[in-house]
Amino acid sequence: MELYLIFSAALLGAVVGSFLNVVILRLPRTDRSIIFPASHCPRCKQPLRWFDNIPIISYLLLRGRCRTCGKTISLQYPLVELAMAVLAAVLAARFALSFAFILYFIFFAALLVIIFIDFHHQIIPDRISLPGIAIGFAGSFFNDQVTWQQSGLGILLGGGILYAVAYGYFFLTRREGMGGGDIKLLAMIGAFLGWQSLLFVVFSSSVAGSVVGVAAMIKQKTGARTRIPYGPFLALGAMAYLIFNDQINSLWTMYLSMSGF
């Protein structure tokens, strides 16, 4: 039964991932609807038939090319579908069929969209983060993983921490180093995961972002002018915390005990 549930969750994730591709492509554009028109090739505009729109499988059968015009289909499409399938399977294995599974399925779907939109456009749409804050807090009243007090404090501290960092950076350099979208994203993460997640999320995202940033500076040879989106690292840190929080808490407890606390 557990394997059946995990497999079913993976199928659901793949189908939802197909829709997330549409959201990633259209949400940053104010002149496009995420519902209309139906899925079509971005090159020749030909509507996709149902058998050319099966998550992951159609991409493999078509060998990554449009059936009509033969142009290459972006690898992003199957990657998003596969990523959401894997994330859904992991959530099912961890939470089974529960309210927490539904809530964190929505959370991971939102984070996946944010990762790709921020990577391509360096923006985090308020249409995702602001409703996400409300959904995370409302869900905490029914979620046995996080209390409403932890969620509410997570919103306040999540937004407050990055706001303080952003203000401090601007005060010292007179340059913007972090956008308001990152602040709202961390508040959303705090709403879903509680205040106790923020230390790990901020620390892990800062380390990963610094490593990638230094590598980008060396490759692009642009020095301090190099800009990389921070949102994807926050999102990945949040995913890692939710999936591995038992191990993270165990390591943290071990560290405190070894330190004499």
C-alpha positions in Angstrom: 0.0 0.0 0.0 2.9 2.4 0.8 4.5 1.8 -2.6 1.2 2.3 -4.3 0.7 5.6 -2.5 4.2 6.8 -3.4 3.8 5.8 -7.0 0.4 7.6 -7.2 1.9 10.7 -5.6 4.7 10.6 -8.2 2.2 10.4 -11.0 0.2 13.3 -9.5 3.5 15.3 -9.1 4.4 14.7 -12.8 1.0 15.9 -13.9 1.1 19.0 -11.7 4.7 19.6 -12.9 3.3 19.8 -16.4 1.0 22.6 -15.3 3.8 24.3 -13.4 5.8 24.6 -16.6 2.9 26.7 -17.9 3.0 28.9 -14.8 6.7 29.3 -15.0 6.4 30.4 -18.6 3.4 32.7 -18.4 3.2 34.1 -14.8 6.0 36.7 -15.3 4.2 38.1 -18.3 1.3 40.3 -17.4 -0.2 39.9 -20.9 -0.6 36.1 -20.6 -3.1 33.9 -18.8 -1.9 30.7 -17.1 -5.1 29.0 -18.3 -5.7 30.2 -21.8 -4.7 29.4 -24.5 -4.2 25.7 -24.2 -0.6 24.2 -24.2 1.2 24.8 -27.5 4.6 24.8 -29.0 6.3 28.2 -28.1 8.0 28.2 -31.5 5.3 27.3 -34.1 2.3 28.0 -31.7 0.7 24.7 -32.7 -1.6 23.4 -29.9 -0.3 20.1 -28.4 -2.4 17.0 -28.8 -3.0 15.0 -25.6 -0.5 12.3 -26.6 2.2 14.9 -27.1 1.5 16.4 -23.6 2.1 13.3 -21.4 4.5 14.4 -18.7 8.1 13.2 -19.3 7.0 10.3 -21.6 6.0 12.6 -24.5 9.4 14.4 -24.3 11.2 11.1 -24.5 9.1 9.7 -27.4 9.5 12.9 -29.4 13.2 13.0 -28.6 12.9 16.5 -27.3 11.5 18.0 -30.5 8.1 19.5 -31.5 6.2 17.0 -33.7 5.0 19.8 -36.0 8.0 22.2 -36.5 10.8 19.9 -35.3 12.3 22.6 -33.1 14.0 21.6 -29.9 11.9 21.5 -26.8 13.5 23.0 -23.7 14.9 20.4 -21.3 13.3 22.5 -18.5 9.9 20.9 -19.3 10.7 17.3 -18.3 13.0 18.5 -15.5 10.2 20.3 -13.8 7.9 17.4 -14.3 10.4 14.9 -13.0 11.4 17.2 -10.0 7.8 17.6 -8.9 7.2 13.8 -9.3 10.2 13.0 -7.1 9.3 15.7 -4.5 5.7 14.4 -4.3 7.0 10.8 -3.8 9.3 12.0 -1.0 6.4 13.8 0.7 4.2 10.7 0.4 6.8 8.5 1.9 7.3 11.0 4.8 3.7 12.1 5.5 1.5 9.4 3.8 -2.0 10.6 2.9 -2.4 13.4 5.4 -3.1 17.1 5.6 0.6 17.7 5.9 1.1 16.0 2.5 -1.4 18.2 0.8 -0.1 21.4 2.4 3.6 20.7 1.7 2.7 19.5 -1.8 1.4 23.0 -2.5 4.4 24.4 -0.8 6.9 22.5 -2.9 5.0 23.3 -6.1 5.2 27.0 -5.3 8.9 26.7 -4.5 9.6 24.9 -7.7 7.9 27.7 -9.7 9.9 30.3 -7.7 13.2 28.6 -8.4 12.8 28.7 -12.2 11.1 32.1 -12.4 13.8 33.8 -10.2 16.6 32.0 -12.1 15.3 33.3 -15.5 13.9 36.7 -14.6 15.4 37.5 -11.1 12.0 38.2 -9.7 9.8 36.4 -7.2 6.1 37.1 -8.0 4.0 38.5 -5.2 1.2 36.4 -6.7 3.0 33.3 -5.3 4.7 34.5 -2.1 1.8 36.6 -0.6 -0.9 34.0 -0.9 1.7 31.4 0.2 2.2 33.3 3.5 -1.6 33.2 4.1 -1.9 29.5 3.1 1.0 28.5 5.3 -0.3 30.3 8.3 -3.9 29.1 7.8 -2.6 25.5 7.3 -0.7 25.6 10.6 -4.0 25.4 12.5 -4.5 21.9 11.0 -0.9 20.9 10.5 0.5 18.6 13.1 4.1 19.5 12.0 4.0 23.2 12.9 1.9 25.1 15.4 0.2 28.4 14.6 2.5 30.2 17.0 5.6 28.8 15.3 4.1 29.7 11.9 3.2 33.3 13.0 6.7 33.8 14.5 8.2 32.3 11.3 6.5 35.0 9.2 7.6 37.8 11.4 11.2 36.6 11.8 11.5 35.4 8.2 10.5 38.7 6.8 12.4 40.6 9.5 15.7 38.8 9.2 16.1 39.5 5.5 14.8 43.0 5.8 17.5 43.8 8.3 20.1 42.2 6.1 18.9 44.1 3.1 18.7 47.4 4.9 22.2 46.9 6.5 23.7 46.1 3.1 22.1 49.2 1.5 23.2 51.4 4.5 26.8 50.3 4.1 27.1 50.2 0.3 24.3 52.4 -0.9 23.4 49.5 -3.3 20.5 47.1 -3.3 21.8 43.6 -2.6 18.5 41.8 -2.0 15.1 42.4 -3.4 11.8 42.5 -1.6 10.8 39.2 -3.2 13.4 37.4 -1.2 12.1 38.9 2.1 8.5 37.8 1.3 9.8 34.3 0.2 11.5 33.8 3.6 8.4 34.9 5.4 6.4 32.3 3.3 9.0 29.7 4.3 8.6 30.6 7.9 4.8 30.3 7.6 5.0 26.8 6.3 8.0 25.5 8.3 7.9 27.6 11.4 10.5 29.9 12.9 12.7 27.0 13.9 13.6 26.3 10.2 15.0 29.8 9.5 18.5 29.3 10.9 19.2 26.3 8.7 17.5 27.8 5.6 19.3 31.1 5.9 22.7 29.5 6.7 22.5 26.8 4.0 21.2 29.2 1.3 24.0 31.7 2.2 26.7 29.1 1.9 25.4 27.6 -1.3 24.8 31.1 -2.8 28.3 32.3 -1.8 29.9 29.2 -3.5 27.9 29.7 -6.7 28.4 33.5 -6.6 32.2 33.2 -6.3 32.2 30.6 -9.2 30.1 33.0 -11.3 32.4 35.9 -10.5 35.5 33.9 -11.6 33.8 32.7 -14.8 32.2 36.0 -15.8 35.1 38.2 -14.5 32.6 40.9 -13.4 33.7 41.1 -9.7 31.3 42.5 -7.2 28.9 43.4 -10.1 28.0 39.8 -10.5 24.3 39.2 -9.7 22.8 35.9 -9.0 19.2 35.2 -7.8 19.0 34.3 -4.1 15.5 32.9 -4.2 16.4 29.5 -5.6 18.9 28.9 -2.7 16.3 29.9 -0.1 13.8 27.5 -1.8 16.2 24.6 -1.9 17.2 25.2 1.7 13.5 25.1 2.7 13.0 21.8 0.7 16.1 20.3 2.3 14.9 21.3 5.8 11.5 19.7 5.4 12.9 16.5 3.9 15.9 16.1 6.3 14.7 18.0 9.4 15.0 14.9 11.6 18.6 14.5 10.7 19.3 18.3 10.9 17.8 18.4 14.4 19.8 15.4 15.5 23.0 17.0 14.3 22.1 20.3 16.0 21.4 18.5 19.3 24.6 16.6 19.0 26.5 19.9 18.4 24.9 21.5 21.4 25.7 18.6 23.7 29.3 18.5 22.5 29.6 22.2 23.1 28.3 21.8 26.7 24.9 23.5 26.2 
